[in-house]
Amino acid sequence: MTNQQFLSPLPDVIAKFFDDQPEDVRELFQYALAMLMVEDTKAKIVERHRVDNLEYLTIETIAGDVFEIIQPQVSDDLLTTLRALARDVLDQDKASNDNA
């Protein structure tokens, strides 16, 4: 799955911003976005499995799209911060769409 496919609901400018980031930053932010989708009931985790100390999550969106993502091996505090940043980006995008 490409970054553009994962971020397809977001405007192209936001997707381009993330595509321009280093791979590890993209992966962390994609994980945070996926967890926000789960939190907002726009997706659900349908499977979890471990391979070589990495946890893989299979996620299904309410539209029926299925993708797999690796849980980053970072602190819970960093994941909480990333989720908050992702929420801010989504809220800003929603606000700009509401004002358009």
Protein Blocks (a to p, Z undefined) as FASTA:
>chain_A
ZZklmmmmpcfklmmmmmmpcfklmmmmmmmmmmmmmmnopaccfbdcdeehiacddddd
fkopacddddddddfklmmmmmmmmmmmmmmmmmmmmmZZ
